Amino acid sequence: MTALPKLVLTRDLASIGAGTRQLPAAVRAGVLVRVRQGVYVDAAAWNGLKPWEQYRLRVVAAGETCHSPTIFSHHSAATTMGIPTIERGQPVHALTTFRGGGRSRAGIRRHLVDAGTIDAHEADGLLITSRIQTVLDLAAFVPFAEALVPLDHVLKPDPGRSLPPLSKEELLDALPARYTPAAERRVRAAIEFASPESGSAGESYSRGLIHLAGFAAPTLQYEIRNSRGRIGWSDFYWEHSRTVGEFDGFAKYEKAEYLKGRTPGQVVVAEKMREDSIRATGRNVVRWVWSDLWTAGELERKLSDAGVPRRRRPSVGRDNGPGTP
């Protein structure tokens, strides 16, 4: 993961007798960014971070300013472990066993749990929930399509952290008596639908939205060939309409492992040639990006226009012939 910039803590400045009155002026001048009360960071460094990296820095800042042991959870634990989530507008999340009021304050949303259900460990200087508890908590807390993002991820090996994949059996075994019956049903449904074949967070989220919109289940990572051999692999494929679906998260235009020594412009040209080769096989191609997923109904419109079939409704049953009423 990307190394995070150093935080400027007012308590550290005060401990060495340095003044802190100049910090608000530095924020107004655009030199510093205030991450949370008493925590600042260089503005240029902050602006150079991706949104999920900025969120991870906010979690680290919260860990620096909490005055008692705090177990970070949900999106906050996930980002510390490099597990992708849909983080748009998320606060910092932590657990609490305190049943009084006012659990959420100082920019931290605290989730009430029984002490016996907590499975936590230390990582990168923070107390966080385990991989299993984190993805289960998320599946119980977020909408179905968002829950697939971390679940799909942990079903695959994590070479960056030398972690083996989790199995669906491990996740289901940890589920009983952890949530309300309704939440447990939601988590089970997400686990059953999850797949290690998704290639990215965007593909996982897309697959959830595709399912919720009522489309037929696509084949994932479908190999496309022509008379000369393999053209490549598509993110999604619907054989009935011969439609190739491609989520474009732009990582291929930024990360070295995708660029492979090429410039972003060369990658764009290569993608255009690849798409032309796919269309030459008689298949149609539909592409979407993150902004399409944020716009309600946009992905559904694109797939409908491309002729992607809908799932058969249970009430339809099977055709009995021309005389079926």
Secondary structure, DSSP 4 states (H G I P E B T S, - for coil): -PPPPPEEEHHHHHHTT---THHHHHHHTTSEEEEETTEEEEHHHHHTS-HHHHHHHHHHHHHHH-SS--EE-HHHHHHHHT-----TT--EEEEE---SS---BTTEEEEE--GGG--EEEETTEEEE-HHHHHHHHHHHS-HHHHHHHHHHHTS-BTTTTBPPPPHHHHHHT-TTSS-HHHHHHHHHHHHH--TT--SHHHHHHHHHHHHTTBPPPEEEEEEEETTEEEEEEEEEETTTTEEEEE--SGGGT-HHHHTT--HHHHHHHHHHHHHHHHTTT-EEEEE-HHHHHSTTHHHHHHHHTTPPBPPPTTT-----TT--
